[in-house]
Amino acid sequence: MNPVGEALWPPIDRVMIADDERTVRMTLTHGLEKAGFDVTSVEDGHAALAMMTSDSPPQVLLLDWSMPGLTGPELCRWVRSQPVLASCYVILVTARDTTEDMLEGMEAGADDFIRKPFQIAEVVARARAGRRLASMQAALNARLVELEAALAEVRNLRGLIPICAHCHSIRSSGEHWQKLEAYIEQHSEATFSHSICDACMDKYYPEEPEDGLEEKSA
């Protein structure tokens, strides 16, 4: 079996940069593209929101704290309110450096912080970590969907079930006996389609000899 997040789920390389400073966007874009990321950059919170509501939203987000439209924390809170974006990794990029600011960002749902001015090597390293975690989270989400679908199709019968040795009826509660088919249908999602097996066909419905068979044998 493949480890979660490997092979079955390739790395997530799409990154969105949301910052109203053109120089910051250009610097981050150049560094991340050089590191192999597929980068999209926008200049305000509304454009970032539009990207996140597209058919293929990025999974690693670098959000400026203070930008026109929606701020980084506001956009972060919106992302966290969307179940379909649960695997997104959010990094707040900010010049703020107080403990209160960090707590506010964490409460908004941020996964990490990068303080301005930044070193591009640090940004790349944190983006790679975010990509790895986002890939693993997406893999876990996919497995959860598969398990929920399987559980919706199967309801297991458990425990010791009294069954009549002769007619195979089931004692469901007290002295109440049910036919095996009725009991299974009641306690599972299965239904029965009656047929006749080969052994019973030979036993209960033997074929008549074909005309002329005895004469040929004689």
VENDACOR-V820590 format. One record per pair of residues at least 12 apart in sequence whose C-alpha atoms are under 10 Angstrom apart, sorted by the first residue. I is the first residue (numbers start at 1). J is the second residue. Records with the same first field share a line. If there is no record, write none. Layout:
# VENDACOR-V820590
I: J + J
This chain:
# VENDACOR-V820590
3: 136 + 139
4: 135 + 136 + 137 + 138 + 139 + 140 + 143
5: 132 + 133 + 134 + 135 + 136 + 137 + 138 + 139 + 140
6: 132 + 135 + 136 + 139
8: 139
9: 135 + 136 + 138 + 139 + 142
10: 132 + 135 + 136 + 139
11: 128 + 131 + 132 + 133 + 134 + 135 + 136
12: 37 + 38 + 58 + 59 + 60 + 128 + 130 + 131 + 132 + 133 + 134 + 135 + 136 + 138
13: 32 + 33 + 36 + 37 + 38 + 39 + 58 + 59 + 60 + 127 + 128 + 130 + 131 + 132 + 134 + 135
14: 36 + 37 + 38 + 39 + 40 + 56 + 57 + 58 + 59 + 60 + 61 + 131
15: 29 + 32 + 33 + 37 + 38 + 39 + 40 + 41 + 57 + 58 + 59 + 60 + 61 + 62 + 89 + 127 + 130 + 131
16: 29 + 37 + 38 + 39 + 40 + 41 + 42 + 48 + 51 + 52 + 57 + 58 + 59 + 60 + 61 + 62 + 63 + 90
17: 29 + 39 + 40 + 41 + 42 + 43 + 44 + 48 + 58 + 60 + 61 + 62 + 63 + 64 + 91 + 93
18: 40 + 41 + 42 + 43 + 44 + 45 + 46 + 47 + 48 + 49 + 61 + 62 + 63 + 64 + 65 + 67 + 71 + 72 + 92 + 93
19: 41 + 42 + 43 + 44 + 45 + 48 + 62 + 63 + 64 + 65 + 66 + 67 + 68 + 71 + 72 + 93 + 94
20: 41 + 42 + 43 + 44 + 45 + 63 + 64 + 66 + 67 + 68
21: 42 + 43 + 44 + 64 + 67
22: 41 + 42 + 43
24: 64 + 116 + 117 + 118
25: 40 + 41 + 42 + 43
26: 41
27: 120
28: 41 + 62 + 118 + 119 + 120 + 123 + 124
29: 41 + 120
30: 120
31: 119 + 120 + 121 + 123 + 124
32: 120 + 121 + 123 + 124 + 125 + 127 + 128
33: 124
34: 124
35: 121 + 124 + 125 + 127 + 128
36: 124 + 128
37: 124 + 127 + 128 + 131
38: 58
39: 58 + 60 + 61
40: 58 + 61
41: 61 + 62
42: 63
43: 64 + 67 + 68 + 69
44: 63 + 64 + 66 + 67 + 68 + 69 + 70 + 71 + 72
45: 63 + 64 + 65 + 66 + 67 + 68 + 69 + 70 + 71 + 72 + 74 + 75
46: 67 + 68 + 69 + 70 + 71 + 75
47: 68 + 69 + 70
48: 61 + 63 + 69 + 70 + 72 + 75
49: 69 + 70 + 75 + 76 + 78 + 79
52: 75 + 78 + 79 + 85
53: 79 + 82 + 85
57: 84 + 85 + 88
58: 85 + 88 + 89
59: 85 + 86 + 87 + 88 + 89 + 90 + 130 + 131 + 134 + 135 + 138
60: 87 + 88 + 89 + 90 + 91 + 127 + 128 + 129 + 130 + 131 + 132 + 133 + 134 + 135
61: 76 + 88 + 89 + 90 + 91 + 92 + 93 + 110 + 111 + 127 + 130 + 131
62: 89 + 90 + 91 + 92 + 93 + 112 + 113 + 114 + 123 + 127
63: 75 + 76 + 90 + 91 + 92 + 93 + 94 + 110 + 113 + 114
64: 91 + 92 + 93 + 94 + 95 + 114 + 115 + 116
65: 91 + 92 + 93 + 94 + 95 + 96 + 101 + 105
66: 92 + 93 + 94 + 95 + 96
72: 90 + 91 + 92 + 93 + 94 + 105 + 108 + 110
73: 90 + 92 + 104 + 105 + 106 + 107 + 108 + 109 + 110
74: 105 + 108 + 109
75: 90 + 108 + 109
76: 88 + 89 + 90 + 91 + 92 + 105 + 106 + 107 + 108 + 109 + 110 + 111
77: 105 + 106 + 107 + 108 + 109 + 110
78: 108 + 109
79: 108 + 109 + 110
80: 108 + 109 + 110
81: 109
84: 138 + 141
85: 138
86: 134 + 137 + 138 + 141
87: 130 + 131 + 133 + 134 + 135 + 136 + 137 + 138 + 139 + 140 + 141
88: 110 + 111 + 130 + 131 + 133 + 134 + 135 + 137 + 138
89: 109 + 110 + 111 + 112 + 127 + 129 + 130 + 131 + 132 + 133 + 134 + 135 + 137
90: 109 + 110 + 111 + 112 + 113 + 127 + 130 + 134
91: 105 + 109 + 110 + 111 + 112 + 113 + 114 + 123 + 126 + 127 + 130
92: 105 + 106 + 109 + 110 + 111 + 112 + 113 + 114 + 115
93: 112 + 113 + 114 + 115 + 116 + 117 + 118 + 123
94: 113 + 114 + 115 + 116 + 117 + 118
95: 113 + 114 + 115 + 116 + 117 + 118
96: 113 + 114 + 115 + 116
97: 113 + 114 + 115 + 116
111: 130
112: 126 + 127 + 130
113: 126
114: 126
152: 189
153: 188 + 189 + 190
154: 188 + 189 + 190
155: 187 + 188 + 189 + 190
156: 184 + 187 + 188 + 189
157: 184 + 187 + 188
162: 177
163: 177 + 178 + 179 + 180
164: 177 + 178 + 179 + 180
167: 179 + 180
168: 180 + 181
169: 181 + 182 + 183
170: 182 + 183 + 184
171: 183
181: 193 + 194
